[in-house]
Amino acid sequence: MSIELVTIDTADGVELDGAMYQPKAAQKGRRASILMVHGLTWNFYRGPSRWLPPLLADDGYACLSLNMRDHDLSEPKDFELAHHDLRAGIDFLESRGSAEIVLLAHGFACNKVVCYAGLSGDHRPRRCVLTTLGAVKAYRPEIWAMVLRSAPAMRGATLIVQGAADPLIEAHARADELLDAAKSSRIDVVLLDGANHYFDRRHRELATSIGAWLNGDVQSFDGES
């Protein structure tokens, strides 16, 4: 695996820093590339955006872990502008030759990914992975309402991975609400028994679940699909 630090400009003039994780040459093939999007209080070099991309690169997936414009903040800011950040990451991966780009989000970033197609009009990403979906309903219900209004614009396939032991979300309820709203996306739901909000001590299991789904294997998961 190799790591390259990058800086990307958005269409509205914001600089975003990130890290590009490339698998070993022997592992490269026709696998999708992944854009990793962090949640509230995090950035590209801490939390899930730091430990998950190397695991995915070990499995053969190129992965760009990218700062959003609200990185390191503890409260949502400029949510309606997040589509510029996602598009910049998608454009960067396309410029590097990626034929397919998967959006992978944790926590608050899941809301940005669900809203992306509706806010941007960009339907290039045909698959996305949402980990720890739904906590925003408790502290910013208006954002969750916007997510459900935007969900009908989603296309392709979506994987939701929830920690079954996460006390900060109602794992079943939030997944069910998105299932009801995103009528044009095929959605698979996985509940990892014993996993918490950040999948502590379950890092490899999360990465393996994501890789299995990307390869079309939804039967091996521990949970619902």
N, C-alpha and C positions, 0 to 999 in steps of 0.2 A: 504494500500500500504506500502511496505517496500523498503528501499534503501540500497544497499551494495556497498561500494567502492571496486574496483577490479584493479589489475594490470596484464596485459597479455603480453606474449613475442611473437614476430613474428618469423617466420622461419629464418629470416636474422638477428636476434639478437637485435631488437628494443623493448624497454619496452613501453607499451601503458597503460595509466591510463583511468579509466572509472567508470561508475556507473550503477549498475544493479537494475532496478525497477521491483518489483514483485507485481502483483495484490493481493488483499485479497484472502485468501484460498477459500472463497465462490464464487469468480469470476473465479477461475481457471477452465479450462476445456480442450478442445482439440484445443484451439485457437493457431494460429501461434505465435512464438516469433519474435521480431523485433530488428534488428541492426540499430541503429540511427547513421548517419554519418554527421558530421558538415561540413560547408563550410569554405571559406577563412576568416581569422582573428578570427575565433571562436575556441571553445574547447568544451569538454563534459559538462561543468558547466555554460556556458553562451549561450545566444541566443536560437534558436529553439531547440538545443540539450538539453537545460535545461528545457524549459517549455512544450515541446511536449511529452516527455516520461511519465511524471506523468499523463497527460490526457489520454494517451493510456493505461497506467496501470489501471486507474480508469475504463476503458472500458473492462478490463479483459486480456490485452495483456502484457506479460513479455517483457521488453524492455531494451536492453543494449545500453547505450550511451557511445561511445568510442572515445577517442582522436585518431586522425591520426598523423602520424609522422611530418606533416607540421602544426600542431595546432598552433594557435596564429600568424601565418605569414600572411603578407598582399600581398605577391606575391607567385604564384605557385612554388613549389619545389618538386623534386623527384616524379613527377606525375606517372612515369612509374613503381614506386615501391609501389604504393598505394594498389595493389592487395594483397601484403603480409599483410597489416593491416586489410583489409576486411576478408581475410581468417582466420586470428587469431581470429577475432570476431565471425565468423561463427563456427569455431572449439570450441570456448569457449561455445557458446550457445548449440551446440550439446552435449558437455560434461555435460551440465546441464539437459539433457534429452529432448531438443527441437526436435520435430518431423519435424517441418517446420520452416524455417527461412526466413523472409522477409527483404530485404534491403530497408531502408528508408533514403533518402538523401535530403539535402537542398543546393541550390546554386551550388557552385563549386563541391561539393561532387557528384552531379548528374553525372558529367563526369566520375568520378571514378567508379561509379556503372555500367554505360553503358559499360565501357571498361573491367569490371571485368572478365566476362566469356572468352573473347578473349585473355586477357593477362595471365590469370591463368589456363585456361583449366578446371576450376571448374564450373560445371553446377548444383550444389546442390540447390542454391536459384532459385525457380521457379516463384517467384513474387517479384516485386520491386515497390517502390513508389518514384517518382522524383518530388520534389517541388521546384519551381523557377528554371526552366531549361533554359539554353541558354545564360546567361549573358557573359560567357567566350568568345563567338564569337567576342565580341567587343574589348577585350583587349589581348586575346591570341588565334587568329584564328587558329593557327596550332594545338592547343589542340582540338578545336571544329572539325577540319578536322579529327583528330584521333578518336574522338568519333563517327563520322559518318562512318568511316571505320570499327570500331569495332562493331557497332550496329548489323550487320547481325549475330553475334555469340549469341545474346540474345535469350533466349527461354522463354516459359511460358507466363506470363501476366505482363503488366506494367501499372501503373497509373501515369499520369502526371497531377499535380495540379499547375496551374499558377494563380498568382494574376493579374486580368484583368486591374488593375490600376497601375501596376508596370512600371515605366518609364525606367528601366534599361534593360529590355528585350523586344523583339518583341514576345509576348506570342504565338500568332497564328503561326508565321513563324517558330520559333524554334521547336515547337511541330510538325508541319507538316514535317519539315526536318527529325526529328527522326522517324516519322511514315513511311516516304518513305524508310528510311535506314534499319529499324529493321523489316525485312520481316517475321522473324520466331517468333516474339513476338506479342501477342494480346495487343493492346495499347488502353486505354481509356483516354480521355483528359477532364479535368474539368477546366473551367475558373471561378474563384470566383469574382463576380462583386464587385468592390470597394476595393478589397484586394491589398496590396502593396507587396514589395519585401519580407518583413518579416512577412506578414499576421498580422500586428498590429491590435488589437481589433477584430481579426477573429480567434483567437487560437482555441476556442471550435469548430467553424465551420470547420476548417481544420481537426481537430482530428475526428470529426464525419464523414466527407467525407471519410477519410482514412478507418475508421472502417466499414462504409457501403460498401465500395468497397471490403474490405477483406471478408465481409460476402456475397458477390455476388450481392449486390444491387447497380446497376449503374444508375438506373432510377430516383433516388431521388436527383440527383446532380443538382446544379445550373450551367449550362454550357453545354458543348458538351461531349458526351460519345460515 
